[in-house]
Amino acid sequence: MQELEKMLLELKDTSELMIDLAYSSLLYNNNEIAEEVMLLEAMMDEKGDEIQEMVMEEASQGGDIMRSIVVLRLQMAMEEIADAAASIADVVIRGIPQHPVLQLSLRDSDVVICRAIVLPGSDLVGKTLGEVKLSSISGMFAIAIKRGKKYIFGPDKNTRIEEGDVIIARGPEEGEEYFVDLASGKERLDE
Amino acid sequence: MKDADEIPFIDLSVREILTEMKDTSEVMVDLAYAALMFDSEDIAHEVSELEEKMDNLNYAIKIKALLAARTREDAIQLSGLLQVAAAAEAISNAAGDLVKLQSVDIERRPFLSFMLRESEETIRMTTLSENSDMVNHTIDELAVEAETGMRIIAIRRRQRWIYDPEPETKLKARDTLIVRGTKDGYERLTEFTSGRKPWPFEEV
């Protein structure tokens, strides 16, 4: 894949993570998560500018104009999504007292956000997310891990799970119980 | 500006509308990427229709929120809620912008599908074999997403499409499922859709 395409892909993944993080900041009324959304938004802007420059450069050097337009539009749509996420996080950062309906609505959603604490003795301890394949066995996709006072946002397949981690994940309601039980050690991984 | 009569009446509570807006906006983004990856005019069209639905929901929630505000505290709380609704609408607009790229001749955007395939969570397609024991079960009975991590965002059944299928939707042999999730999840799902592996039904 070319550099430009890799950058676009990163924007796509980031914009999706931002939406999940934004809703979770709202659900837990959590400033740190909301601040991370803002940081990612600034990063999206910077990368977006870079992409725009690169693509105009390509076009001016006799590149395919249509390709440039497609890239630009794609980048702008992803930025729209990122801006929307920032606007959700802004509700938390402003400290607007939350309407009770907001949380109820989020919980009613087809896509729920939940968290689970990894207790000693859980099968997850010491394994990477890639090894556990958390998403394909429970439907729950990890979007952040709180370790001690710090957060790991957008953990990847190489992120190793430790005892005491709080995993924030997004997925179907039916996956929540198994995920929480897996983290507590009540459920074991199938071999 | 629309006349008051032209704004469709939506008989849902604020809570229901907001949930609907969140869910619709998310499925729209998935469908938009699916339309680009599979070069589907049908899916692109559905996204445009949903965009209109989102417009109406956003109108409805604003009106309901304004009617509900009685005190300054109410108004402050509801402003936060409306900001979230507006964000969901903005996401749906972004999805609408994405699908407009579908009309660009596919030869002029060859890198697009290729690139989108490499995404962390991506859209894929799988056809249900007659031998799969997912056949004749509802999505809810199977809890497809909890079991595999793959969310069914659309089903192609003969000439017909079912978008964002309901939990009660029963899967049929030869259905083509458009799904979203990780690569691992897709591999797991295709073991079942192909009939190579039995579905892990809970023992009763």
Interface residues (C-beta under 8 A of the other chain):
Chain A: M1 Q2 E5 L8 L9 K12 D13 E16 I19 A22 Y23 L26 D64 M66 R67 I69 V70 R73 L74 M76 A77 M78 E80 I81 D83 A84 A85 S87 I88 D90 V91 R94 I96 P97 Q98 H99 V101 L102 L104 S105 L106 D108 S109 D110 V111 K133 S135 S136 I137 S138 G139 F141 D156 G171 P172 E174 G175 Y178
Chain B: V14 R15 E16 L18 T19 K22 D23 E26 V29 E73 I76 Q77 L78 S79 G80 L81 Q83 V84 A86 A87 A88 A90 I91 N93 A94 A95 D97 L98 K100 L101 V104 D105 R108 R109 F111 L112 F114 M115 L116 E118 S119 E120 E121 A143 E145 A146 E147 T148 G149 M150 R151 G181 T182 D184 G185 E187 R188
